[in-house]
């Protein structure tokens, strides 16, 4: 009898655990599904606004920033060492950054998955800076006195479309803001001084975008489109191996 009661107790305990586990999984799925719905809605709204900005702007092309002699992470180990996080996310929005020395854009990314680092960022929105975007071109003669919005493009960092899936490494801004308080102060007007603001250290080389085949490719067109016969191919060949690895994680 005692044996039977013991078995019943064990079965009840197992049933309780299964029930709790099922409830947790359902709650997690519900939370994740709700977050993705919010992301889709924001993407749709922001796409419409951004596309209007693009259609109203003049487009000019800047020289590429790609430097094949620059040292940058080419392996999974180096990528992890160089970043606090490696994330997979969705581009939610872009914002213009006026009065900067370089042509830059503020980008908001929803973190869908933390590939490496503390999982605390999952399902959070982060903001950072990418090296291209809008600037104002002022007229220099009677026919162009009015300032015009110019969208600058370059092959080293084409802006992924809003809604694009991307992979990149992130670092905290804390250390560089401590070393350079003036930099932090200048970022306040762009909303890039908070705890949700991060740094992409090497956007020209360590930023990937998902293509139409749902495969991640290097965002930099100078590298992505490079032929093996190119004299610089050996300097970036490991990046293609790293890209293959990221498609498997």
N, C-alpha and C positions, 0 to 999 in steps of 0.2 A: 504493500500500500504506500509506504514511504517512498519507494522507488518510483511508483506511478505519479505521486504528487510532485516529486522532484522533476520528472520529465515534463509534467504539465507546466511547472514554474518556468523551466527553461524555454519551453515553446512560447509561453506568454511573453517572456522577456525578449525573445527573438522577434516576435510579432510586433512588440512595441518599438523595437529598434528599427525594423523595416518601415513601420508606419511613420516614425519620426524622420527617417532618411528620405522617404518619399515626399513628406511635407516640405522638407528643406529643399529638395530638388525642384519641386513644383514652385516654391517661392523664388528660388534662384532663377528658374526659367522664366517666371512671370516678370521678375525684375529686369532680366536681360532683354526679354521681348519688349517690355515697356520702354527701355532705354533706346533700343533700336528704332522703335516707332518715333520717338522724339527726334532722333538723329535724322531719319528720313524726312520728317516734316521740316526740320531746320535746313536741311540740304536743299529741299525744293524751294523754300522761300529765298534763301541766300543765293542760289543759282540764278533766279530771276533778276534779283537786284544787281548782281555782279555782271551778268550778261548785258544788262542795260548800260553799265559803266563802260564795258569793253566796246560795245557797238558805237558809243558816242565819242570814243577816244581815237586819236591818231596813233598809229603803231610805228615804232622805230626799232631797229635792231642794234644791239650793242655788241662789241667784240666779245668773244668767248673768254671766260676766266680760267678755262682748263689749263693747268700746268702739269704736264706729265712727269716733271721732275720733283713735284711736291710730294712730301712724305705723308701718306694717309693710310688708315687701316685697310688692309686688303684680305685679312683672314678673320675667321670667327673669333679667335682668341684675341687678336688685336682690337677688334671692334668692341668686344666686351671690356677690355682694359681701358679703352678710351672713353667709355660712356657709363653713366649711372644706370641708364635704362636703354633697352632696345624695344621699341614698340611697333605694333601694327595698328593702324588707325584709319579714320575717315576724315578727309578734308571737309571741314564744316563751313569755313568762311575765310575771306581775305579782307583786310582793311588797309587803306592807303596810309603811308607814313610820310608826312610832309616835313620839310625842313631838316632832312637828314643829309649827311655828306655823301651817302651812297644811295643808289636806287634800291629800295627794300620794300617788303610788304610784311605786315603782321598776318600770321596765319593761325587759325584756330583748328585744332585737331582733336577729334574724339578718339580716345584710346580704347580700341576694341579689345586688344590683347597685349599683355606685357610678355614679350618673348624672353627677356632677360631683365632681372632687377626686381625690386619690391612690387608686389601685385597691387599695392595701394592705388596705383594710377589707373587700374582697369575701370572702364565705364566713367572716367573723368574726362573733362575737357582741359587741354593745355594750350598755351599760346607761346609762339616763338616767332622768329624772323627768318625770312627767306630772301635770297639776294637778287631779286628783280621785282618789277611791278610798275606802279604809276609814278609820274613826276610831272611837274608843271613846266611847260616851255613858254617863255615870254617872247612876245614879238619883238623884232629888231628893226622893222621898217613900217612905213605907213599902212601897208596891206596886212600886217600881222601884229598890230599893236595889242590885240587881245590875247591874254594868256590862254594857252590851250592845254588840255589834259593829254598827256602822252603815255601810252602803255609801252614800256620798254621790254623787249624780249631778247633772250640770248640762248644759244644752244647748250651752254654749260649748265643752265638751270631753267628749263621751260616750266612755267607754272602748271602744276597738275590741276585738272578741272575740279571744281567743288563737287564733292561726292566721291572723288577718287579714293581708292584704298592705297595706303602708303606704308612703307616701313622705313624707320630711321632710328638713329641713336640720339639720346638726349642727355644733357648734363645740367646740373643745377647752376643757376646764375649767382648763387650765394657768394662763392669765393671771388669771382671777378667784380661783383658789386662792392664787396668789402675792400678790395684793392683799389677800386675806382668809384668812390661815392658820386662823383659828377656824372658818371655813366648811368648809374641808377636813377639819379635825379632827372636826367634827360629822358629816361624811359617812362617816367610817371605819366606823361601826357598821352602815351600810347597804351597805357594799361599793361605795361610789360615789367612792372616792378614787383609784382605779387608772387605768392608761392606757387601759382599756377603757371608761371613763366619759366621757360627752359631755353637752353641753348642747343642748337644743332651745330656742332663744331666744324663739320666738313660737309656741308650740303651739296657741294659739287661732285662729291665722290661717294658719300655714304647716305644716299637717299634713293629709295626705290619706289616705283609706282606700278600698280597692277594693270596689265594690258587687257585687251578684249578676250584673250584666251584664259583669263584669270591666273596668269603667271606674272610674277614680279620681275621687272626689268630695271636696269639702272636708269635713273631719270636723266642723267647727263647724256645728251644725244651725241656728243663728240666721242664718248666711250661706247655707248650702246650700239652705234652704227659702224664701229671700227672694224675693218677687215683684218684678218690675221697677217696679211701682207704688209700692213702698216708698220713702219719702223718703231712706233711707240707701243705696239701691241704687247710686247713682253713686259712693259712697265705696268700694265693694268690687267694682265691675263688672270691674276689671282682674284680680281674683283668678279670675274665671271664665275669662278668656282664658288666664291662666297654667295653670289646670287643664287646659284643652284642649291646651296645649303639652305638659304632662307626660304626657298620654295618648298623645302621638305620639313621645316620645323612646324 
